[in-house]
Structure formats: structure tokens, C-alpha cells
Amino acid sequence: MSKLPAEHRFLDLSDYGRAPARWIANSLKGTAVTPIHVTLMFILSGIIAIACILTRQFWLAAFFLVLKSILDAADGELARVKNTPSYTGRYFDSVSDIILNFFFLYSIFSITEGSLVLAVAA
């Protein structure tokens, strides 16, 4: 189920995880798993990616970043499939994204000779 009606859809390259997210959502439709559970899974995937960045396991970090992105799309898809969207879920998803993105940038800063000002600005 798309977030946008057909007349408002556009090519979004960041939407690469939408097809696997739909598959995950449809697989979880008849289960007790909620969109909040999927959000918790994407947080865990993000934390593992950060640990991989800090230990310079970049291919593994890339895998967990892609998984995090797919799960990030899957929580919204699951909410739409189960017809259980909520402001709490949207807020939790958004805040989780912001916090994880900060720590992704900070972890990259911490293993490079980059500028903290640029990392915070990013």
C-alpha cells in the first residue's frame, strides 16, 4: 500500500527498501508484531551498524544500515497494512531516526580526522 495516491507519486531513489518493506509488512500482518516492534528492530539494526562503524567493519555496517532503512520503511507499511497508524508510532519513528542519524554521523566523525562542527552541521 503506497503512502501517496497515484497522481502524486514520483521517483524516489531513497525508496529502494519499499518492496522488501512491503514483503515484511505482509508477512507480519497476521501476527502479534506491531509497528512499534519493527521500529525497535530498526533501532537495534542501527545500533549494530554504529558498533560496526566504530570497529571499522564497514561492509557489515553497510549491511545493517540497509537493513535499518528497510525496517524503517516496514514499520509504516505494517501500520498501513494493519490499519493501525498512530501519532505515537510516527513520533517514535521520527525521533529514533533523528537520534540514530546523529550517532551515525558522530561515529563517522570519531573514526576520522573530520571536523566536529561539520559532523554536527550534517
N, C-alpha and C positions, 0 to 999 in steps of 0.2 A: 504494500500500500504506500503510495507516494505521499510526501508531505505537501506537495503542490498540485493544484488542478492542472490538467493537460495544457491549457492555454498559457500557463505561467512557468512551465518547465524550461530549463536551459541546460547546456552542457556544463557540468561542474566537475573538473578534474579531481577535486578533493573527495568526490563521491565514489572512489574506487571500491570502498568497502560496503557499498549499499547492497549488492547482490548477496554476498556472504551473510550480511546482517539480516536480510530477509529470510534466508535459509535458517539461520539460528533462531530468529523470532518464530517462524512457523514450526520449527522443531520443538520449541518450548511452549507453544500456545496452550496445549492441553495439560501442562504440568503446574506445579505449585510455585515455580520460579516466577518472580516478579521483575519488573523493570529495575527496581532498586537493587535486586540481587545482581543483575547484569552490570549495573553501574559499579557495584562493589568489585565485580570481576575485572572491569576495565581499570579501576583504581589499582588493583593488585598487579595487573599486567604493566601498568605504568611504573609502579614502584620497582618491579623486577627490571624493567628497561633502564631505570635510573641506576640501579645497582650495577647493571651490565656496563653502562657508560662509565661509571666510576672505576670499574675494574678493567676497563678498556677491552671489553668483549663486544666489539662494535656490531658484528653480524648478529649476535644474539640480541643485542639491544634493538637493532633494526627489526628483527622478528617480533619482539614484544611491543615495539611502537606500532607496527602494522596491526598486530592483534588488538592492541588497545584502541586503535582507531575503528576497527571493525566492531568491537564490543560497544564502543561509544555510539555507533550507529544502531546497533542491535537493541539497545535499551529503549530508544524511541520507537523503533519498529515494533518491539514487543508490546509497548504501551498502546500503539495504534491497533495491532492485531487483537489484543485482549480487550480493546476499548476501555483502557484504564489510564488515560493520560491524567497527570496531576501537576499542579503548580509546585508541589514539594519535589516531585521527581525531576522536573525541569530545573529547578533551583539547585538541587543536589548535583545534577549532571553538570550544570554550568560552573558551579563553584569548584567541583572536582577538577574540571578541565583547567580552570584558571590556576589552581594550586599546583597541579601536575605540570602544566606548562612552565610555571616559574621554576620548579625544581629541575625540569629538563634543561632549561637554559642555564640555571645555576650549576648543574653537574657538568655541562659542557664547558662553562667558564672555569670551573675548578680543575679541569684536567688540561686546560690550555693556558697560554700566556695572554689571553684576551683581557679586555677591559671590563671591569665590573659595571661601569657606567653603561657600556654598550649592551651588556647582558641584561641589565635591568631595563634599559630602553627597549630591547627586543621584546 
